[in-house]
Amino acid sequence: MDRLNSMQIFVEVARASGFTAAANKIGLSRAQVSKSIMQLEQHLGTRLFNRTTRRISLTEVGQIYLERCIDILQTIDETEAIAAAQTSEPRGRLTLSAPTSFGILHLQQAIPLYLRQHPQVQISLNLADRFIDVVDEGFDLVIRIAELEDSSLIARRLAPCRRLLCASPDYLEKNGTPLVPQDLAIHHCLVYSNELKPDSWNLQGPSGIESVKVNGPICADNGDILRASAVAGLGVTLLPTFIIGPDLEAGRLRQVLANYCPPEIAIYAVFPSRRYLSAKVRSFVDFMAAYFGDQPEWDDF
């Protein structure tokens, strides 16, 4: 008796609630299906189905056995998929979401390089600065810039995300340079609205974490708007170096309170918790981790 084949037949009979329907689905005769179930019951030494002239139903043992058979068959399918994914060429549509500024500034350069290496992959890219639920919204993966909480999702760190305080030389000349975090309370501050508490900046310094209430002329959900406003001399802002690195290097912005920084965050690829990944997802994540790395080019300033 082929036990694996018998398990597969048993599961189909249980799902179809009948021998004839199961036989039609799997392309066997009713007699073959019935014989397979009888041999399985004899092997196990117990009945799996209650039979009447009109219908069949699972016994209590049959219900338990069904659940285990489904687990075993799923494990076999996933194991075969893992092996196939390791050798198969990445292909198909990869649905991806990323923060707007990061996507425009950095993914627009990285994605074409990835696609040259994997021409059978097509990318569907969504850029948004709101929180994206990778499972409910049906994405293969999302790029998230945050301090991640524990969850059922899988995350792969792609790069560090260094943030710092800065302002234009013109603003600092007119308004003075803050020397300690509490000085920010009297400065014009340009605030990122997607933070949990936008009007409160937590900064790690020599004496620990200090929190300061801030406000100013602009509160926006996009880092590029805040960068442009800071360059125009409208105030002090707190932004990632992947946005403001070129401005710091060119002198359009100047770092302030260099001994104080917000809690560390990073750039992650986040995808649903599965026992295996498709070749397209795995190859994309591996490529991006190697492309950005632990010392990304935006920190060269």
Secondary structure, DSSP 8 states (H G I E B T S, - for coil): --HHHHHHHHHHHHHHTSHHHHHHHHT--HHHHHHHHHHHHHHHTS--EEE-SS-EEE-HHHHHHHHHHHHHHHHHHHHHHHHHHHHS---EEEEEEE-HHHIIIIIHHHHHHHHHH-TTEEEEEEE-SS---TTTTT-SEEEEEE-----SSEEEEEEEE-EEEEE-HHHHHHH----SGGGGGGS-EEEETTSSSTTEEEEEETTEEEEEE---SEEES-HHHHHHHHHTTS-EEEEEHHHHHHHHHHTSSEE--TT-B---EEEEEEE---SS--HHHHHHHHHHHHHH-SS-GGG--
